[in-house]
Amino acid sequence: MRLKEFLLVSFLVLGVAAKHGESEGAPPASSSGSGSPAPSSTTTSVISSQPSPPPATSPAPTSSTTQAPTNSNPSQSTSSAPAASTSHSSIPIQFNTVNDMLACSSVTFSWTSLSNTPVTLTVAVTNDRSTQNNIIVRQAQTILVTQVISTNTSSTAGSIKWPMVDIPNGTYAVLAFQTGNQNAGMVESNLFNVAEGNNTACLSAASSSVSLPVASATSSMTASDSSNSSEGSTGNVGGSSKSLSTGALIGVVIGVVMGVLGLIVAFTLMHRKDVLRVRRPRRPGAPYYLF
C-alpha cells in the first residue's frame, strides 16, 4: 500500500511540475509574438515611402522636351515672310519701248501710269552718260545734249508728243522726273538712236538752244560725272579761254625772270667760293697773300 501511495504522490508531483513549467514557458512565447509586429511596421513604412518620388520626377522631362521644339519652329517661319518687302519709286510711271527715229521728225513717247495720283513731270531727252545705267561710253568729241520737251506734264497723261526731234545723231534716252523736286528720283527709258535724214534744217537752230534743265537728274550725278558734263558744256563756248591768256602770259614771264635771277645768284656764290680756296695756303706755314 505504501508503494502505491508513493507512486501516486510522485505522479502528482510530476504533473504539478509539468503544469508549472508550461505556465512559465508561455510568457516568452507571448513576448516574442508582441515584438514581431514592430519590425514589420517599420519595414512597411520604409517601403511605402520609397516608391512615392518616381511619379513626381517622370512627367517633368516629358513636358519640357515636347514643348521646346513646337514653340521655336513657327516663330522662324513667320519672321522670314515679311523680309521680302521693297520700296517703290516716287515717280509712278514706266516708259514703253522707244524705237529709233530720224532728226527733224515728230515722235510720241508713251508710258504706263502706276498710280492714279497725278504728279507733275519734266520730260527731257539726253545723251548724258551720268544719268543712264547702260549707255555706251561716249566719244571725246561728242557734245553733251539735253533737250527739254515739257516741264508741265501729268503722270496720268500716258504720253507726250515731241513735234520736232531737233537733236543731232547719237544715242539718247528719255528721262522723267518730278518738277521742282530733285530728290524724288527719275525714270529712264531704253536707249535709242537718232539718225540724220534728208531734212536737217532744224538742227542749226537747236544747236544754240541746247542746255541742261535746272531740275535735271543732277541728284544722281557724282562728282566725276558733273566734271565730265562741265567739260562737255564748255566745249561750245568760243572766247572764254582768251580772257585768261593775258594773265597766264604774265605769270610765265615772271617765272622765267625769277629763274634766270636764281641761276645768276647761284653762279656768283659758287665763283666766290672758288676764289677763296685759291687764296688760302696749301700747307701750314706758307705765306698769306693779302693783296
Contacts in CASP RR format, 6 or more apart in sequence:
PFRMAT RR
TARGET T0000
AUTHOR 0000-0000-0000
METHOD contacts of the structure
MODEL  1
MRLKEFLLVSFLVLGVAAKHGESEGAPPASSSGSGSPAPSSTTTSVISSQ
PSPPPATSPAPTSSTTQAPTNSNPSQSTSSAPAASTSHSSIPIQFNTVND
MLACSSVTFSWTSLSNTPVTLTVAVTNDRSTQNNIIVRQAQTILVTQVIS
TNTSSTAGSIKWPMVDIPNGTYAVLAFQTGNQNAGMVESNLFNVAEGNNT
ACLSAASSSVSLPVASATSSMTASDSSNSSEGSTGNVGGSSKSLSTGALI
GVVIGVVMGVLGLIVAFTLMHRKDVLRVRRPRRPGAPYYLF
88 114 0 8 1.000
89 185 0 8 1.000
89 187 0 8 1.000
90 119 0 8 1.000
90 178 0 8 1.000
90 184 0 8 1.000
90 185 0 8 1.000
91 119 0 8 1.000
91 121 0 8 1.000
91 155 0 8 1.000
91 176 0 8 1.000
91 177 0 8 1.000
91 178 0 8 1.000
91 184 0 8 1.000
91 185 0 8 1.000
91 186 0 8 1.000
91 187 0 8 1.000
92 113 0 8 1.000
92 114 0 8 1.000
92 115 0 8 1.000
92 117 0 8 1.000
92 119 0 8 1.000
92 155 0 8 1.000
93 111 0 8 1.000
93 112 0 8 1.000
93 113 0 8 1.000
93 114 0 8 1.000
93 121 0 8 1.000
93 155 0 8 1.000
93 158 0 8 1.000
93 176 0 8 1.000
93 187 0 8 1.000
94 111 0 8 1.000
94 112 0 8 1.000
94 114 0 8 1.000
94 187 0 8 1.000
95 109 0 8 1.000
95 110 0 8 1.000
95 111 0 8 1.000
95 174 0 8 1.000
95 176 0 8 1.000
95 187 0 8 1.000
95 188 0 8 1.000
95 189 0 8 1.000
95 190 0 8 1.000
96 109 0 8 1.000
96 110 0 8 1.000
96 111 0 8 1.000
96 112 0 8 1.000
97 189 0 8 1.000
97 190 0 8 1.000
98 109 0 8 1.000
98 174 0 8 1.000
98 189 0 8 1.000
98 190 0 8 1.000
98 192 0 8 1.000
99 192 0 8 1.000
100 192 0 8 1.000
100 193 0 8 1.000
100 194 0 8 1.000
100 195 0 8 1.000
101 107 0 8 1.000
101 165 0 8 1.000
101 192 0 8 1.000
101 193 0 8 1.000
101 194 0 8 1.000
101 195 0 8 1.000
102 165 0 8 1.000
102 194 0 8 1.000
102 195 0 8 1.000
102 196 0 8 1.000
102 197 0 8 1.000
103 165 0 8 1.000
103 166 0 8 1.000
103 167 0 8 1.000
103 168 0 8 1.000
103 169 0 8 1.000
103 194 0 8 1.000
103 195 0 8 1.000
103 196 0 8 1.000
103 197 0 8 1.000
103 199 0 8 1.000
103 200 0 8 1.000
103 202 0 8 1.000
103 203 0 8 1.000
104 164 0 8 1.000
104 165 0 8 1.000
104 166 0 8 1.000
104 197 0 8 1.000
104 199 0 8 1.000
104 200 0 8 1.000
104 201 0 8 1.000
104 202 0 8 1.000
104 203 0 8 1.000
105 164 0 8 1.000
105 165 0 8 1.000
105 199 0 8 1.000
106 161 0 8 1.000
106 162 0 8 1.000
106 163 0 8 1.000
106 164 0 8 1.000
106 165 0 8 1.000
107 161 0 8 1.000
107 162 0 8 1.000
107 165 0 8 1.000
108 159 0 8 1.000
108 160 0 8 1.000
108 161 0 8 1.000
108 162 0 8 1.000
109 123 0 8 1.000
109 149 0 8 1.000
109 159 0 8 1.000
109 160 0 8 1.000
109 162 0 8 1.000
109 174 0 8 1.000
109 189 0 8 1.000
110 158 0 8 1.000
110 159 0 8 1.000
111 158 0 8 1.000
111 159 0 8 1.000
111 176 0 8 1.000
111 187 0 8 1.000
112 158 0 8 1.000
113 155 0 8 1.000
113 156 0 8 1.000
113 158 0 8 1.000
115 155 0 8 1.000
116 156 0 8 1.000
118 154 0 8 1.000
118 155 0 8 1.000
118 156 0 8 1.000
119 154 0 8 1.000
119 155 0 8 1.000
119 178 0 8 1.000
120 152 0 8 1.000
120 153 0 8 1.000
120 154 0 8 1.000
120 155 0 8 1.000
120 178 0 8 1.000
120 179 0 8 1.000
121 150 0 8 1.000
121 153 0 8 1.000
121 154 0 8 1.000
121 155 0 8 1.000
121 176 0 8 1.000
121 177 0 8 1.000
121 178 0 8 1.000
121 179 0 8 1.000
122 148 0 8 1.000
122 150 0 8 1.000
122 151 0 8 1.000
122 153 0 8 1.000
122 176 0 8 1.000
122 177 0 8 1.000
122 178 0 8 1.000
122 179 0 8 1.000
122 180 0 8 1.000
122 213 0 8 1.000
122 215 0 8 1.000
122 216 0 8 1.000
123 148 0 8 1.000
123 149 0 8 1.000
123 150 0 8 1.000
123 153 0 8 1.000
123 160 0 8 1.000
123 174 0 8 1.000
123 175 0 8 1.000
123 176 0 8 1.000
124 146 0 8 1.000
124 147 0 8 1.000
124 148 0 8 1.000
124 149 0 8 1.000
124 174 0 8 1.000
124 175 0 8 1.000
124 176 0 8 1.000
124 213 0 8 1.000
124 216 0 8 1.000
125 145 0 8 1.000
125 146 0 8 1.000
125 147 0 8 1.000
125 149 0 8 1.000
125 162 0 8 1.000
125 167 0 8 1.000
125 172 0 8 1.000
125 173 0 8 1.000
125 174 0 8 1.000
125 175 0 8 1.000
126 132 0 8 1.000
126 145 0 8 1.000
126 146 0 8 1.000
126 147 0 8 1.000
126 172 0 8 1.000
126 173 0 8 1.000
126 175 0 8 1.000
126 216 0 8 1.000
126 217 0 8 1.000
127 135 0 8 1.000
127 138 0 8 1.000
127 142 0 8 1.000
127 144 0 8 1.000
127 145 0 8 1.000
127 146 0 8 1.000
127 170 0 8 1.000
127 171 0 8 1.000
127 172 0 8 1.000
127 173 0 8 1.000
128 144 0 8 1.000
128 146 0 8 1.000
128 217 0 8 1.000
128 225 0 8 1.000
128 229 0 8 1.000
129 135 0 8 1.000
129 137 0 8 1.000
129 138 0 8 1.000
129 225 0 8 1.000
129 228 0 8 1.000
130 217 0 8 1.000
130 220 0 8 1.000
130 221 0 8 1.000
130 222 0 8 1.000
130 225 0 8 1.000
130 226 0 8 1.000
130 228 0 8 1.000
130 229 0 8 1.000
131 173 0 8 1.000
131 175 0 8 1.000
131 186 0 8 1.000
131 188 0 8 1.000
131 216 0 8 1.000
131 217 0 8 1.000
131 220 0 8 1.000
131 221 0 8 1.000
132 173 0 8 1.000
132 188 0 8 1.000
132 191 0 8 1.000
133 188 0 8 1.000
134 191 0 8 1.000
135 171 0 8 1.000
135 173 0 8 1.000
135 191 0 8 1.000
136 171 0 8 1.000
136 191 0 8 1.000
142 170 0 8 1.000
143 168 0 8 1.000
143 210 0 8 1.000
143 232 0 8 1.000
143 235 0 8 1.000
143 236 0 8 1.000
144 212 0 8 1.000
144 229 0 8 1.000
144 232 0 8 1.000
144 233 0 8 1.000
145 167 0 8 1.000
145 168 0 8 1.000
145 172 0 8 1.000
145 210 0 8 1.000
146 210 0 8 1.000
146 211 0 8 1.000
146 212 0 8 1.000
146 213 0 8 1.000
146 216 0 8 1.000
147 166 0 8 1.000
147 167 0 8 1.000
147 206 0 8 1.000
147 210 0 8 1.000
148 213 0 8 1.000
149 160 0 8 1.000
149 162 0 8 1.000
150 160 0 8 1.000
151 179 0 8 1.000
151 213 0 8 1.000
151 215 0 8 1.000
152 179 0 8 1.000
153 160 0 8 1.000
164 202 0 8 1.000
165 194 0 8 1.000
165 202 0 8 1.000
166 202 0 8 1.000
166 203 0 8 1.000
166 205 0 8 1.000
166 206 0 8 1.000
167 194 0 8 1.000
167 203 0 8 1.000
167 206 0 8 1.000
167 210 0 8 1.000
168 194 0 8 1.000
168 196 0 8 1.000
168 203 0 8 1.000
168 207 0 8 1.000
169 193 0 8 1.000
169 194 0 8 1.000
169 195 0 8 1.000
169 196 0 8 1.000
170 193 0 8 1.000
170 194 0 8 1.000
170 195 0 8 1.000
171 191 0 8 1.000
171 192 0 8 1.000
171 193 0 8 1.000
171 194 0 8 1.000
172 191 0 8 1.000
172 192 0 8 1.000
172 193 0 8 1.000
172 194 0 8 1.000
173 188 0 8 1.000
173 189 0 8 1.000
173 190 0 8 1.000
173 191 0 8 1.000
173 192 0 8 1.000
174 188 0 8 1.000
174 189 0 8 1.000
175 186 0 8 1.000
175 187 0 8 1.000
175 188 0 8 1.000
175 189 0 8 1.000
175 216 0 8 1.000
175 217 0 8 1.000
176 186 0 8 1.000
176 187 0 8 1.000
177 184 0 8 1.000
177 185 0 8 1.000
177 186 0 8 1.000
177 187 0 8 1.000
177 215 0 8 1.000
177 216 0 8 1.000
177 217 0 8 1.000
178 184 0 8 1.000
178 185 0 8 1.000
179 215 0 8 1.000
180 215 0 8 1.000
181 215 0 8 1.000
182 215 0 8 1.000
182 218 0 8 1.000
182 219 0 8 1.000
183 219 0 8 1.000
185 217 0 8 1.000
185 219 0 8 1.000
185 220 0 8 1.000
186 217 0 8 1.000
186 219 0 8 1.000
186 220 0 8 1.000
196 203 0 8 1.000
212 229 0 8 1.000
212 233 0 8 1.000
218 226 0 8 1.000
221 229 0 8 1.000
234 240 0 8 1.000
279 289 0 8 1.000
281 287 0 8 1.000
281 288 0 8 1.000
END
